[in-house]
Amino acid sequence: MERSLARQFAASLDWWRDAGVDCDFVDEPHSWLESEESGDKAAAIERGVAALSEVKTPPPPSIGAEDLPDTLEAFRTWWLETDHPAIPRGRRRVGPRGVSGSELMVVAPMPEAEDGELLLSGRQGTLIANIALSIGFAPDKVYWASALPAHIALPDWELLGAQGLGTALAHHVALARPSRLLLMGSRLPSLLGHDASAAPERFTAAGNVPALATFAPERLLDHARQRARLWHRLLEWKACA
């Protein structure tokens, strides 16, 4: 009887082997080489990673209104000298120009790369001066400013806004007291509280100051169609005075 069962078992194995099945399979994966010790190490590593992920890096200090000078002259000095992280050092810093109470304040994203003592002294500045003249504002009657004091590559506007750059810009506008504000940069309205998901064209005021937002000067220089579109918007904006 035992020999019969043995022969049947051997025959069964031969049948499966001839069919190409010579291994055992299970549904659940299993690491045959993993020792209990290595499993404990892996678990310890996972716990360590989880613990590190719970450690939150403190946010950088943010600019508050109480940190800013209360006169335009003092603000200009602070703008050029502050080492606050929301005001990147970048290249050479260039201050704003113009007088408080100007009919038009123009804010570009940053100085031109080649600027020296004078803000926006290159092709971008020439474009802005021509824009101002076309709607009746002499360049020497315009208050020229930039959202950043120095030219930097690829600024992280969202991070800078979270650190308080928008607070500084809003304070600058309040101290300059312009009759109108022209923001030349599609990311600038969000610094002044505009919904970042909304079109920049929907930005129409900074506090009580009528405002118009358009593309940055360097983009306008490269796109004639955008310049033409801006021209029509400026005429409508000026007509609403």
Backbone torsions as a table, in degrees:
resi	resn	phi	psi	omega
1	MET	NA	-44.6	-179.2
2	GLU	-65.2	-39.0	179.0
3	ARG	-65.7	-35.7	179.0
4	SER	-63.7	-43.9	179.0
5	LEU	-65.5	-37.9	179.8
6	ALA	-65.3	-41.8	179.1
7	ARG	-64.6	-39.9	179.6
8	GLN	-64.5	-41.7	-179.9
9	PHE	-64.7	-44.2	178.6
10	ALA	-63.7	-40.2	178.6
11	ALA	-63.9	-38.4	178.8
12	SER	-63.5	-43.5	178.2
13	LEU	-62.7	-41.4	178.3
14	ASP	-61.5	-37.8	-178.4
15	TRP	-64.8	-46.9	180.0
16	TRP	-66.6	-36.2	179.0
17	ARG	-65.0	-42.2	177.5
18	ASP	-63.9	-28.9	178.7
19	ALA	-78.6	-4.7	178.5
20	GLY	94.6	6.7	-179.5
21	VAL	-104.5	105.2	179.9
22	ASP	-129.2	18.4	178.8
23	CYS	-132.3	158.3	176.7
24	ASP	-99.5	141.1	-177.4
25	PHE	-126.4	145.2	174.0
26	VAL	-130.0	158.7	-177.6
27	ASP	-75.9	-34.4	-176.5
28	GLU	-89.0	131.3	177.4
29	PRO	-68.6	148.2	-179.1
30	HIS	-147.3	132.2	177.3
31	SER	-87.4	105.8	-177.7
32	TRP	-72.8	-19.0	-177.8
33	LEU	-94.0	-12.7	-176.1
34	GLU	-76.2	126.5	177.4
35	SER	-91.0	166.3	179.3
36	GLU	-64.1	-33.7	-179.2
37	GLU	-67.3	-42.9	179.4
38	SER	-66.6	-34.0	176.6
39	GLY	-63.3	-39.4	177.8
40	ASP	-64.8	-38.3	179.0
41	LYS	-65.5	-41.9	179.4
42	ALA	-62.0	-41.7	179.1
43	ALA	-64.1	-38.8	179.4
44	ALA	-65.6	-39.3	178.2
45	ILE	-63.6	-43.1	179.1
46	GLU	-61.4	-41.1	178.7
47	ARG	-65.2	-36.9	179.1
48	GLY	-66.7	-42.1	178.0
49	VAL	-62.7	-42.2	179.1
50	ALA	-62.7	-39.3	-179.9
51	ALA	-66.6	-40.2	179.1
52	LEU	-65.3	-36.3	-179.0
53	SER	-67.1	-21.7	-180.0
54	GLU	-83.6	-13.8	178.7
55	VAL	-80.7	112.6	-176.0
56	LYS	-93.8	132.0	176.6
57	THR	-73.6	128.4	-179.5
58	PRO	-62.3	139.9	-179.3
59	PRO	-66.6	151.6	178.0
60	PRO	-66.0	155.2	179.7
61	PRO	-61.9	143.6	-178.1
62	SER	-108.9	146.0	176.8
63	ILE	-72.2	130.9	174.2
64	GLY	-113.1	160.5	-179.3
65	ALA	-58.0	-31.1	-178.9
66	GLU	-70.5	-15.3	179.7
67	ASP	-85.9	-8.8	-171.0
68	LEU	-101.0	145.1	178.2
69	PRO	-62.0	154.9	-175.7
70	ASP	-103.4	8.3	173.2
71	THR	-129.9	154.4	-178.0
72	LEU	-64.4	-40.3	180.0
73	GLU	-62.7	-44.3	179.6
74	ALA	-67.2	-35.5	178.8
75	PHE	-64.4	-41.0	179.7
76	ARG	-60.7	-40.3	177.7
77	THR	-65.6	-45.9	178.7
78	TRP	-60.3	-40.8	-178.0
79	TRP	-59.0	-35.2	-177.9
80	LEU	-87.8	-19.2	-172.2
81	GLU	-114.0	-18.9	-174.6
82	THR	-62.6	146.1	175.3
83	ASP	-110.8	20.8	178.8
84	HIS	-64.2	139.4	-177.8
85	PRO	-61.8	-21.2	178.4
86	ALA	-76.4	-10.5	178.6
87	ILE	-117.4	86.5	-174.7
88	PRO	-57.7	143.9	-179.7
89	ARG	-67.9	-47.1	176.7
90	GLY	53.9	-147.5	176.8
91	ARG	-81.2	-155.3	-179.4
92	ARG	-61.6	132.8	179.0
93	ARG	-79.9	142.2	-179.3
94	VAL	-131.0	127.4	-176.1
95	GLY	-84.3	166.5	177.0
96	PRO	-69.2	167.3	177.6
97	ARG	-140.8	150.2	-176.6
98	GLY	121.9	-179.0	-177.1
99	VAL	-119.3	155.8	177.1
100	SER	-64.9	142.7	179.0
101	GLY	85.7	15.2	178.8
102	SER	-65.6	154.6	179.9
103	GLU	-68.1	-29.9	-177.9
104	LEU	-137.2	132.1	171.8
105	MET	-113.4	126.4	178.1
106	VAL	-110.6	128.7	178.7
107	VAL	-118.6	117.0	173.8
108	ALA	-96.0	163.5	179.8
109	PRO	-60.2	-41.2	-175.5
110	MET	-163.4	166.7	174.4
111	PRO	-62.1	161.3	173.7
112	GLU	-72.5	153.4	-176.1
113	ALA	-59.0	-31.2	-175.9
114	GLU	-95.5	3.5	-178.1
115	ASP	-60.1	141.2	174.8
116	GLY	-110.0	-105.3	179.2
117	GLU	-80.7	-23.8	-173.0
118	LEU	-108.6	126.9	179.6
119	LEU	-68.2	135.6	176.6
120	LEU	53.8	59.2	-175.5
121	SER	-99.3	2.8	-178.3
122	GLY	-107.8	-144.8	-176.5
123	ARG	-62.1	-38.1	-179.8
124	GLN	-65.2	-41.7	178.2
125	GLY	-64.2	-37.5	177.0
126	THR	-62.7	-41.9	177.4
127	LEU	-60.9	-45.9	-178.9
128	ILE	-64.0	-41.3	178.4
129	ALA	-61.3	-41.4	178.6
130	ASN	-66.6	-37.8	177.2
131	ILE	-62.7	-46.0	-179.8
132	ALA	-61.3	-44.7	179.2
133	LEU	-62.0	-37.5	-176.4
134	SER	-65.5	-22.3	178.9
135	ILE	-112.7	17.9	169.7
136	GLY	92.7	17.8	179.5
137	PHE	-115.6	117.2	176.7
138	ALA	-66.6	137.6	-177.7
139	PRO	-54.0	-34.0	-179.3
140	ASP	-77.8	-3.4	175.5
141	LYS	-104.2	4.4	-178.9
142	VAL	-98.9	143.6	172.6
143	TYR	-93.6	117.2	-176.1
144	TRP	-98.3	128.8	-179.1
145	ALA	-146.4	170.4	176.7
146	SER	-140.1	149.7	-179.5
147	ALA	-70.8	-26.4	174.8
148	LEU	-119.8	145.7	-177.7
149	PRO	-80.6	-11.3	-177.6
150	ALA	-141.5	158.6	177.9
151	HIS	-78.5	123.8	176.4
152	ILE	-132.6	154.9	-179.2
153	ALA	-86.0	131.0	173.2
154	LEU	49.4	62.9	178.4
155	PRO	-64.9	143.3	176.3
156	ASP	-89.3	89.7	-173.6
157	TRP	-63.3	-35.8	180.0
158	GLU	-63.8	-45.6	178.9
159	LEU	-65.9	-44.1	179.8
160	LEU	-61.6	-38.2	176.9
161	GLY	-64.2	-41.0	179.1
162	ALA	-65.3	-27.9	180.0
163	GLN	-85.0	-4.6	174.1
164	GLY	109.7	9.9	178.6
165	LEU	-61.1	-37.0	178.6
166	GLY	-63.5	-36.7	177.0
167	THR	-61.8	-42.6	178.8
168	ALA	-65.4	-40.5	-179.7
169	LEU	-66.5	-44.1	178.8
170	ALA	-61.8	-39.4	178.7
171	HIS	-65.8	-39.0	178.3
172	HIS	-61.7	-45.3	178.7
173	VAL	-61.3	-43.0	-179.2
174	ALA	-62.9	-39.8	179.6
175	LEU	-72.1	-34.2	-179.0
176	ALA	-73.8	-26.7	176.8
177	ARG	51.0	53.1	178.6
178	PRO	-77.1	160.9	174.2
179	SER	-79.9	-31.2	178.8
180	ARG	-140.6	156.0	-178.4
181	LEU	-129.8	125.6	176.4
182	LEU	-113.4	112.6	178.5
183	LEU	-95.5	118.7	-177.1
184	MET	-107.4	78.8	-179.0
185	GLY	167.5	123.7	-174.1
186	SER	-68.0	-16.9	179.2
187	ARG	-92.1	-7.7	-175.1
188	LEU	-73.1	-38.0	-179.6
189	PRO	-56.3	-35.5	-178.9
190	SER	-65.3	-25.6	176.1
191	LEU	-67.1	-23.9	-178.9
192	LEU	-104.2	23.4	173.1
193	GLY	95.1	0.4	179.2
194	HIS	-72.9	141.1	178.5
195	ASP	-60.2	120.9	-176.4
196	ALA	-64.2	-23.5	-179.5
197	SER	-83.7	-10.3	179.8
198	ALA	-91.7	156.0	-179.6
199	ALA	-64.6	139.6	178.7
200	PRO	-57.2	-29.3	-179.6
201	GLU	-62.0	-19.8	-180.0
202	ARG	-79.6	-8.8	178.0
203	PHE	-78.4	116.0	-172.9
204	THR	-123.4	-6.5	-178.9
205	ALA	-160.5	145.2	171.7
206	ALA	-115.4	97.8	-170.6
207	GLY	68.5	-120.4	178.1
208	ASN	-99.3	7.0	-176.6
209	VAL	-96.3	119.8	176.1
210	PRO	-58.0	136.7	-174.7
211	ALA	-135.8	155.3	173.8
212	LEU	-137.8	134.2	-179.7
213	ALA	-115.3	140.5	178.6
214	THR	-144.0	-170.7	-179.6
215	PHE	-74.6	164.1	177.9
216	ALA	-65.9	152.4	-177.9
217	PRO	-54.2	-40.7	-177.8
218	GLU	-64.5	-32.8	177.0
219	ARG	-71.9	-42.0	179.4
220	LEU	-62.2	-36.6	179.1
221	LEU	-62.7	-28.9	-176.8
222	ASP	-95.2	-4.5	-174.9
223	HIS	-134.8	99.8	-179.4
224	ALA	-61.6	-35.9	-178.9
225	ARG	-64.3	-38.8	178.2
226	GLN	-68.3	-34.8	177.0
227	ARG	-65.2	-41.3	178.9
228	ALA	-64.6	-41.4	178.6
229	ARG	-63.3	-41.9	178.5
230	LEU	-62.6	-39.2	-179.8
231	TRP	-57.0	-46.7	179.6
232	HIS	-66.0	-38.4	178.8
233	ARG	-66.4	-38.4	178.9
234	LEU	-64.7	-39.9	178.2
235	LEU	-62.5	-42.8	178.1
236	GLU	-65.3	-40.6	-179.2
237	TRP	-64.1	-44.2	-179.6
238	LYS	-67.3	-34.1	-179.4
239	ALA	-68.4	-20.0	-179.3
240	CYS	-83.0	3.5	-178.0
241	ALA	-62.8	NA	NA
